[in-house]
Amino acid sequence: MTRDKVTVRTLRRMKERGEKITMLTAYDVSTARAVDDAGLDVVLVGDSLGMVVLGYPTTLPVTMDEMAHHARAVARGISRALLVVDLPFMSYQVSREDALRNAGRLLKEDGAEAVKLEGGREVAGTVEALVAAGIPVMGHLGLTPQAFHQMGGYRVQARSAEEADRLLKDAAALERAGIFALVLEGIPAEVARRVSQALSVPTIGIGAGPFCDGQVLVTHDMLGLQTDLSPKFVKRYMHARQLFVEAMRQFRDEVRSGAFPGPEHSYDLDPPTPQGAP
């Protein structure tokens, strides 16, 4: 693993060399530092923050101001990883002017190095406009959370031959429009394999099987901090919420018993100054 700064060109070279790309989410400076120290290639400030940090039922209520706020915090915590920030719902769908204004803000003011948006051929023109303005764009196909109501919930996509063909055409259109990478979420592994082989840009899977050029998970999910949802594709590498609760209970008990704070956690008065000292 190199400690060189990761750029969009780095990811393309990794695909060419057959090296897997790793990506995790972060929404605050402490998590960002941990992800960067762990050597991940990409840090994503996802609109998933709406559900795992802000308590919204879906990602739809997340605003540009909320994305910008968390992007600035994460930018302060990373030095190596590529920082990608989601464009939230209705920040790019109304017009290309909106998309340029909002994406430009994330790069100019909030520390983002690239943006991610959802959709296929219907957003290809927007992708072209962003790329022409010098804004790197990561695409997102398959299970697209901003289309929650349109999809009828969080459902696996592209299971039929017709849907798979449509997704392949969307991926090709996004590549022509200039994306530097493509997230594939919640689709059959075979469909992800076909897309990954067809594109020259890297694919990053989440619930899309092992054939993508990289993988991403929501950090809160893989650490076991978020336990309300348990998608099949999530592997929990620890049960952090249980550890947090146990530590908090220990703190509660020690405060109640008087064991905390002890002498080692308390400050002493300065020693008295001797009489006659200058």
Beta strands, then each sheet from edge to edge (+ up, - down):
strand 1: 21-25
strand 2: 42-45
strand 3: 82-86
strand 4: 114-116
strand 5: 137-142
strand 6: 181-185
strand 7: 203-206
strand 8: 214-217
sheet 1: 1+ 2+ 3+ 4+ 5+ 6+ 7+ 8+ 1+
end
